[in-house]
């Protein structure tokens, strides 16, 4: 009986630690995505515009929208949007301008 209780207690502790390390791993991934995307951005004062979209492992990417300001003088500090794709395997980010993209089809 004592052996069963000890085994159950050990499993509960191990399960709790596995869950916590999983949360930490997700947090680390989120931080890596944001840091890499901000670094790859051409905008100044750039910040994430929401949370990253996580594609499944068959694709291996996270997508994150970024908002900031164009640094070029002729852009007059205009607000800009970029789409960042972060490849989880290589841990590299690429960005493209996303200002002209629309969620509504043009008629």
Residue pairs with C-beta under 8 A, 6 or more apart in sequence:
29 62
29 88
30 51
30 52
32 86
32 91
33 52
33 62
33 64
33 84
33 86
33 93
34 48
34 52
34 64
36 84
36 86
36 91
36 92
36 93
37 48
37 64
37 66
37 84
37 86
37 93
37 95
38 46
38 47
38 48
38 66
39 93
40 84
40 93
40 94
40 95
41 66
41 68
41 82
41 84
41 95
42 70
42 71
42 82
42 95
43 66
43 67
43 68
43 69
43 70
43 71
43 80
43 82
44 68
44 69
44 70
44 71
45 68
45 69
46 66
46 67
46 68
46 82
47 66
47 67
47 68
48 64
48 65
48 66
48 67
49 65
49 66
49 67
49 81
50 64
50 65
51 64
52 62
52 63
52 64
52 86
53 62
53 63
53 64
54 62
55 61
55 62
55 63
60 87
60 88
60 89
61 85
61 86
61 87
61 88
62 85
62 86
62 88
63 83
63 84
63 85
63 86
64 83
64 84
64 86
65 81
65 82
65 83
65 84
65 98
66 81
66 82
66 83
66 84
66 95
67 79
67 80
67 81
68 79
68 80
68 82
69 75
69 77
69 78
69 79
69 80
70 77
70 78
70 80
80 97
80 99
81 97
81 98
81 99
81 101
82 95
82 96
82 97
82 98
83 95
83 96
83 98
83 101
84 93
84 94
84 95
85 93
85 94
85 95
86 92
86 93
87 93
